Amino acid sequence: MSEVVPPRSIFHLGSAEQKERWLPRLLAGDIVATAAITEPQAGSDLRNLQTTAIANGNAYRVNGRKRWIKLGGVANFVTLLVVSDRSQGAKGGTTRFFVERALSPWAHEEIDCVGMRNLSFAEIAFDNVSVPQENLLGGPGAATEAFLRAIEASRALVALQAAGLGGHALSLARAYVGERHAFGRPLARFQAVQTVLAEAEAEIEAARLLALQALWLLDSGQRCPREASLAKFYATEAAVRAARAAMDCMGAQGLSEQAGVERCWRDAQMLTVIDGAPAIQRLVAGREILGTPAFV
């Protein structure tokens, strides 16, 4: 899954004309855009991308499939990562396009998910789709560095989203235990409830600070693979634990859809996978901490 923000890719890769053409409309919300990175057989492994773009006169012919694309079924535009020269490897052979659906239509199939049901996820397919050369972002081989910067930003933002989600679950629990009485006193006066919620609050506060640290580095113009991955896996897992703690403190009410906290748990579980599962985040952070990759 990917939540890489299209305006960031255009900002880093686009020409002056492309920025003038697309950024104001994107930032104003006049067009719906998404990013297409993940493929059925390739999640975080850029070396295994199969979607190709072959030069054909003043255009490119695009073939391939992308999966778990947020808003893939309703977006007007998509920033598409493809292989343009396999001989150059993952770093030199990838290319980014900003594809307009009205001119370069793609097919899609919706994917039903356990959480984040206010969004749609889809698999999208390109079958000999012609994309104008003018929609190429940054030229052949320029996509990888911009992608890495964008994915770090997206991971930090997902971490911040997770912290907010976990915090909301805890606020629902606080309200409930303050009102619900058992054995002659509010649940809020039970030591077990206080310690569980205190531990969850500490994790959510730490998650929020990790996310803000990564975003601060990005705003300073720096790369932050270590900080973004630490924030991503810690915050999303903390949000799952916070939602579970809130559900436990609310008892049977926590299992009710009317209470709202079960939605927090489902959505938090979705965030653990988006933009790289926890195992991948730990490997990225470990590589940056130790200076050597766990895999080549």
Helices and strands as residue ranges (DSSP letters): H 6-13, H 16-28, E 33-36, G 46-48, E 52-56, E 59-70, E 77-83, G 86-88, H 89-92, E 94-100, E 107-111, E 121-132, G 133-135, E 136-137, H 143-179, E 181-182, E 185-186, G 187-189, H 191-219, H 225-250, G 251-255, G 257-259, H 261-273, H 278-290
